[in-house]
Amino acid sequence: MTASINIRYVSFLAATAALGGLLFGFDIAIITGAGPFITRQFGLGDIGLGWAFSSLLFGCVVGCFFAGRLADRYGRKKLLIFVALLFAVTSIATALAPSFTIFVTARFLGGLAVGGVSLLSPMYVAEVSPASIRGRLGTLYQMSIVIGIIVSYGINFLLRNTGTNNWRWMFLTGVVPSAVFLLFVILAPESPRFLAMNGKLDRAFVILERIGGADSAHAQIAEIIATMHKEARTWRGLLRPGVRRALVASAALAVLIQVSGINTIVDYAPAIFQSAGWKVDGALASTFVVGITEFLFTLVSLRVIDRYGRKPLYIVGSLGMALSLLALMITVLAGRFHGPIVLALILTYLAFFSSCIGPVFWTLVPEVFPNDVRGMAMTVPVLIQWVANAIVVLLFPFAFHVIGKSFTFGFLALMALCQGMVTLFYVPETKNKRLEEIEEYWIASSGAESAETV
């Protein structure tokens, strides 16, 4: 029940952290419209263009690797402030880059910020959210990513005809979302679970009491203390029974969410539409439809994630994505990869991802790990998904143009199907479960061959 929950306050906390997704979405999508102009500016081929797109993602790998350990040592809030500042600085550096080498370097450094926020924001949301509404609040992060993508598409379209330096202005606008994020993070408190794990029980109690009342705060403080382990804050703590299986399951999902194609579709949407016969302006305009579709179907997830649970949505979404990608492969083989049919199939793919996969992934990952090692443990799946993301985005232009469209879409469809199978057999249901209760499930199931419903 949510009657005793201070919905306004907890929504403010969750929305503040979720704004980190705005930086995430903005930076991965702003290059979609800038791509054709960067290609001309620096004379890029397929591999060069792949580096232009993926340099940020390799930076994300490094950023999330360090963010988890630092978050457990210094807190969530301090690192989120640093991330906002770094994002602003690297947006300016990218816009002013005089050479392709400096451009790639600035994008890589910007990736440190995006990688950090991709771990910190979902973790903060999970740690302040009551179990009964944690799914809906977790969806705010994915919603923020989508809004960042839509804003980027709009900026790309509006600035497309502003001269040879249009791409520089596109990247420079990144200062605005970083400033908004910085302001709200400064106003928010530290995560109550981080405070409790560091002995600051009085401060943690005040925040938890404001969220859910005194009785709830007392109970949560007691549970947090009970789940503390002597191996906490060391990598050895990730090897205990309550963590190992969670790591394996989350790592598998982290690989599959990327190799099933989402960021290739988002990043290369204009290129895909152009290959289907759309003109440049039409391809850029179509990205608006892509962004709006993502937004509307992410709204759907707000209504269903706490009603139907994480696991059913992930399975349905995976099957829907697989069928959409398979249909794209068939259109290529049939010689009908052109016009509205391509747009319709891509929108169908995005509808399943946005309503089922994206929101659930970023909600589920922080849920499955114990309080005392959540920062370090989240490093594993978040880092893995960024590595997979970087490799897929780097190689996609080559695969799409050289190996072939049908093979590329077929491979992505197979990976989406595998995603559904892994979820069916190895991922537990976490709906309406307290974070401490989920750890107890992993411990109890550590000797089992497959995960069952919590």
TINU-697130 format. One record per residue (C-alpha): x, y, z. Coordinates in steps of 0.001 Angstrom, whole numbers, plus 500000, padded with zeros to 6 digits. Layout:
N
XYZ...
REM end
This chain:
454
500000500000500000501179503560499335498899505477501735501671506302504221504221507152501558505094510798500954504592510519497206505562514112496478508881513919498306509962510500497062508957511469493520511177514548493785514130512412494902513609509788492208513017512376489471516144514287490490518354511215490141516490510162486998517473513456485364520862511805484926519169509851482174518645513148480373522422513443480009522594509801478969519934510132476265521149513513475069524729512431474539524056509101472840521531510692470460522976514133469682525518512528467381522795510960465222522053514250463483525635515468463710526962512271462090526554513262458395528142516674459037531036515215461055531628512715458252532069515575455773534055517736458204536669515062458957536370512889455815535322509727457679534819506209456336532724503460457957535278502655460651536010506349461326532294507013461692532067504023463998534777505566466202532977508915466207529861507194467547531503504655469867534247506785471483531702508046474006530713504462474765534273503342475474534487506267477890531283504985479484533034501676480182535773503419482159533340505802483857531046503115485239534015500952486300535213503597488725531794505030489630530590501966491526533553501726493877533673505506494388529934505599495077530366503074497891533232505115499311532189508758498855528456508574498335526001508885495473525395512640495678529020513818495426529638511725492354526440512897490673527574516504491150530955515671489613529243513927486688527112516989485915530175519251485876532190516853483700529357516566481204529191520344480806532958520685480287533172517888477727530179519241475784532118522468475290535330520592474409533551518469471794531982521529470193535331523301469932537363520287468708539713521397465872540596517836464775539057514392464729541540513152467351540498515871469805536845515266468936537143511563469788539081512365472969536440514823474151533689512314473410535593509661475350535900511954478373532215512783478088531620509068478228533129509017481720530209511178482849527558509198480986528957505893482247529012507177485800525444508453485695524183505197484148525207503447487365524577506171489928521119507371488895519288503989488883521042503069492131519892506252493868516331505781492615516233502196493913517623503213497293515048505928497988511990504172496524509456502167498585509011498612497267505377499112496197506202501905493728509879501236492984509091499972489490507224503129488508509898505381489984512620503334488320510883503891485004511511507633485411515164507009484551514291505392481222511759508165480640514481510727481188516739508933478696513978509063476096513341512761476733517065513394476269516917511535472961513898513525471756515521516813472746518647515808470817516613514917467740514872518298467927518147520194468261519660518239465362516713519050463119516547522744464039520290523289463557520745521184460416520841524172458045522803526659460156526116526361458282529260524269458334529602524604462108526073523354462814527384520172464447529439522258466902526304524047468107524564520699468453527147519482470960527414522831472746523743522682473754524701519831476117525652522461478699521958523159479355520815519702480593523972519349482688523213522660484446519620521583485160520804518256486547523458519915488712520925522292490284518520519535491322521229517201492630522534519946494913519034520275496402518634516519497021519965514620500086522421511741500097520979508232499665519604507057503043520960503561502515524465504901501894524189507006505051523037504021507101525799501794505763528311504435506886526985504727510425525026507948509885521822506390511134520220509594512390520504511302509002519298508162507214516330507890509577515241511475508925515107510870505167513398507474505432510885508877507919510013511678505549509546509131502747507426506545504553506877507435508198508608506559511461507580502891511622508809502231508092512060504083508789512764502032511944512104498790510062514306499717507121517201500842509326517030497500511167517028495564507875519963497543506488522021496862509611521094493164509471522346492857505871525775494352506546528646491954505900532277492073506901533311491585503245531548494844502298533503497454500321535833494775498899535567492858495634535544489644497688532113490644498901530812489983495375531631486289495691529267485450498533526182483342497701523724486252497830525610488109495110527184485624492687523979484466491029522698488023490782525921489000489017525613486206486461521970486939485669522452490707485416525615490311483307523757488151480793520975490729480490523571493486480135525121491848477080521825490942475461520189494362475848522923495770473600523495492969471102519754492928470419520272496285468760518670499168470633521492501695470441522311500878466835518708501772466013518833504988468068522299506090466934522030505166463272518331505842462683518993508558460056521477506304458225519021503391458267516234505585456887518545506991454212519471503445453147515730502801452835515414505649450347514659508639452591516288512005451878518480513602454585515775516000455813513182513237455764515480510885457667516152513494460352512444514336460583511622510641460987513771510505464110511088512648465768508626509830465200511183507421466666511602509593469763507875510145470290507253506410469962509854505690472630508318508330474906504718507123474550505553503483475133507785504303478092504662505896479576502971502527479116505641500926481302504747503325484134501327501678484341502347498048483917505737497503485570504395497327489140501193495591488039502510492719485942506085492561487204509531492727485661509892489183484326506715488923482177507414492303480579510979491326479725509871488102478049507080489772476031509356492654475030512122490309473879509763488289471697508279491446470176511719492833469361512805489523467826509747489371465546510210493001464446513874492436463568513017489204461775510460491113459688513134493700458800515398490881457643512596489494455488511958492905453861515641493031452870515582489508451404512341490286449560513735493530448119511173495672449970513466497470452388512225500970451630509798503693452635507082503477455292507401499719455894510900500173457353509720503004459585506727500944460778508865497928461704511448500039463512508666501751465467507248498352466404510660497234467630511019500430469675507509500065471122508367496662472599511738497876473872510404501086475423507400499546477151509122496389478379512922496159478164514484499582478773512561500560481923512777497065483403516536496704482882517407499935484689514919499118487446515951495493487879519750495867487944519990497926491168517187495870492759518970492540492640522078493545494610522548493834498414522911497239500084526512496899501219527991496065497791525418497611495469527848500161494013530585497652493208528149494937492134526337497251489709529698497992488111529699494525486560526464494584484506526636498309483743530255498039482571529449494952480503526510496633478788528706499610477887531421497329476452528816495477474410527238498788473388530576500235472246531495497163470200528080496903468541527932500616467666531544500553466401530922497600464086527357498347462982528226500542459943530600497855458659528121495031459293525199496963457806526983498059454616529545495297454025528310492053455616524734492905454743521465494225456150519749490830456262522540489196458267522672492172460645518940492187461378518891488387461629521688488371464207519970491063466280516713489069466170518487485944467440519999487918470323516579489332471256515218485787471376518128484702473607517314487629475886513830486260476434515138482754477137517679483949479708514964485942481461512611482952481519515093480588483153517480482748485207515858486037486250513676486274489391510614488432489878511329491415492164507946493156492120506868494466495539509973493053497247512148495101499595515792495339498554516830493392501633514220490709500878515610490213497372519055489449498817517478486755500977516033485189497817519452484961496141520967483357499241518156480830499470518431479948495759522232479815495606522129476021495407519362475925492802519942475306489138517710478129487959516019481171489394512379481048490323509865483691491211510713485515494449
REM end
